[in-house]
Amino acid sequence: MALRLDIQKHKDIPRKQLEEIASLKDQHWPHGVDSQISWILDNYEENDVHLILYRENTPVAYASLNVISCQMDSQAEEILGLGGVCVDRSCQKQGLGKEIVEGANRYIAQQGKPGLLLCHKELTEFYSRCGWLDMPCGKVTVAGKKFDHYVMSYGKAYEGVKRLAIPKNF
Ligand SMILES: CC(C)(COP(=O)(O)OP(=O)(O)OC[C@H]1O[C@@H](n2cnc3c(N)ncnc32)[C@H](O)[C@@H]1OP(=O)(O)O)[C@@H](O)C(=O)NCCC(=O)NCCS
């Protein structure tokens, strides 16, 4: 069945698509659809992007990319943070997760900024199959709180970063 990837800047996202995104995300992180929408409206900037994968006009997978300025040791680095990656529960394990992440990879490559993601150990295999690299770091903080899981990058290989400070969740 035909797949279509729609990429929308946050500033242009129609309410209908926000609701589709919220419903997809709520299958996996059940905070309620209204709470999902409020979180997006509170946390996204104009040039962040939403990627929605449709199969026959039905939304089946989602991901977002947030433009974030991180601190890596003594250097500021602007990255695209890949977040919210999810596939409709009834459509998992059909290659759609890989499809949406590869769409995000193409956008990252066009922007010429590295991609970064945060995940738990059990998902590192999935992301490495999508072309992402492990990024071993010393101390990582997200919004000022210690982050104890995994960081991965796309488009740039990092080595020996001792301190990574990411100012917000994504
Ligand atoms: C994780 C998730 C996005 C994967 O999507 P999916 O459509 O089921 O995965 P795909 O079918 O595209 O799998 C692509 C490849 O990754 C592998 N893979 C998928 N999920 C995996 C997992 N949890 N662990 C290891 N490998 C995995 C697949 O076997 C496949 O390998 P192949 O290319 O050799 O065939 C999806 O299961 C999901 O929505 N999970 C819940 C939300 C979530 O946890 N999101 C991640 C937040 S960081």
The ligand as a Tripos MOL2 file, in Angstrom:
@<TRIPOS>MOLECULE
LIG
   48    50     1     0     0
SMALL
NO_CHARGES

@<TRIPOS>ATOM
      1 C1         10.3050    1.2680   18.2020 C.3       1 LIG1
      2 C2          9.3580    1.3990   17.0240 C.3       1 LIG1
      3 C3          9.3320    2.8520   16.5320 C.3       1 LIG1
      4 C4          9.8730    0.4780   15.8940 C.3       1 LIG1
      5 O1          9.0070    0.5780   14.7930 O.3       1 LIG1
      6 P1          8.6050   -0.7070   13.9060 P.3       1 LIG1
      7 O2          7.8470   -0.2180   12.7560 O.co2     1 LIG1
      8 O3          7.9670   -1.7120   14.7990 O.co2     1 LIG1
      9 O4         10.0490   -1.2440   13.5030 O.3       1 LIG1
     10 P2         10.5140   -1.6840   12.0210 P.3       1 LIG1
     11 O5          9.6010   -2.7500   11.5550 O.co2     1 LIG1
     12 O6         10.6740   -0.4870   11.1620 O.co2     1 LIG1
     13 O7         11.9420   -2.3100   12.3580 O.3       1 LIG1
     14 C5         13.1180   -1.9090   11.6490 C.3       1 LIG1
     15 C6         14.2580   -2.8270   12.0600 C.3       1 LIG1
     16 O8         14.5230   -2.6390   13.4650 O.3       1 LIG1
     17 C7         14.3250   -3.8690   14.1730 C.3       1 LIG1
     18 N1         13.6360   -3.5360   15.4400 N.ar      1 LIG1
     19 C8         12.4390   -2.9510   15.5820 C.ar      1 LIG1
     20 N2         12.1450   -2.7670   16.8870 N.ar      1 LIG1
     21 C9         13.1960   -3.2850   17.5590 C.ar      1 LIG1
     22 C10        13.5200   -3.4180   18.9380 C.ar      1 LIG1
     23 N3         12.6830   -2.9840   19.8890 N.pl3     1 LIG1
     24 N4         14.7070   -3.9910   19.2660 N.ar      1 LIG1
     25 C11        15.5610   -4.4230   18.3110 C.ar      1 LIG1
     26 N5         15.3220   -4.3180   16.9950 N.ar      1 LIG1
     27 C12        14.1600   -3.7640   16.6270 C.ar      1 LIG1
     28 C13        13.4530   -4.7200   13.2810 C.3       1 LIG1
     29 O9         13.6510   -6.1010   13.5080 O.3       1 LIG1
     30 C14        13.9000   -4.3040   11.8910 C.3       1 LIG1
     31 O10        15.1020   -4.9800   11.5540 O.3       1 LIG1
     32 P3         15.4650   -5.3420   10.0050 P.3       1 LIG1
     33 O11        15.6630   -4.0160    9.3080 O.co2     1 LIG1
     34 O12        16.6890   -6.1380   10.1000 O.co2     1 LIG1
     35 O13        14.2760   -6.0820    9.4880 O.co2     1 LIG1
     36 C15         7.9110    0.9570   17.3810 C.3       1 LIG1
     37 O14         7.9350   -0.3770   17.8320 O.3       1 LIG1
     38 C16         7.2090    1.8150   18.4240 C.2       1 LIG1
     39 O15         6.3510    2.6330   18.0820 O.2       1 LIG1
     40 N6          7.5040    1.6140   19.7250 N.am      1 LIG1
     41 C17         6.8200    2.3100   20.8130 C.3       1 LIG1
     42 C18         7.2650    3.7500   20.9600 C.3       1 LIG1
     43 C19         8.7480    3.8740   21.2850 C.2       1 LIG1
     44 O16         9.2610    3.2310   22.1910 O.2       1 LIG1
     45 N7          9.4450    4.7440   20.5220 N.am      1 LIG1
     46 C20        10.8750    4.9930   20.6690 C.3       1 LIG1
     47 C21        11.1190    6.1700   21.5390 C.3       1 LIG1
     48 S1         12.8810    6.4500   21.7440 S.3       1 LIG1
@<TRIPOS>BOND
     1     1     2 1
     2     2     3 1
     3     2     4 1
     4     2    36 1
     5     4     5 1
     6     5     6 1
     7     6     7 2
     8     6     8 1
     9     6     9 1
    10     9    10 1
    11    10    11 2
    12    10    12 1
    13    10    13 1
    14    13    14 1
    15    14    15 1
    16    15    16 1
    17    15    30 1
    18    16    17 1
    19    17    18 1
    20    17    28 1
    21    18    19 ar
    22    18    27 ar
    23    19    20 ar
    24    20    21 ar
    25    21    22 ar
    26    21    27 ar
    27    22    23 1
    28    22    24 ar
    29    24    25 ar
    30    25    26 ar
    31    26    27 ar
    32    28    29 1
    33    28    30 1
    34    30    31 1
    35    31    32 1
    36    32    33 2
    37    32    34 1
    38    32    35 1
    39    36    37 1
    40    36    38 1
    41    38    39 2
    42    38    40 1
    43    40    41 1
    44    41    42 1
    45    42    43 1
    46    43    44 2
    47    43    45 1
    48    45    46 1
    49    46    47 1
    50    47    48 1
@<TRIPOS>SUBSTRUCTURE
     1 LIG1         1 GROUP 0 **** ****
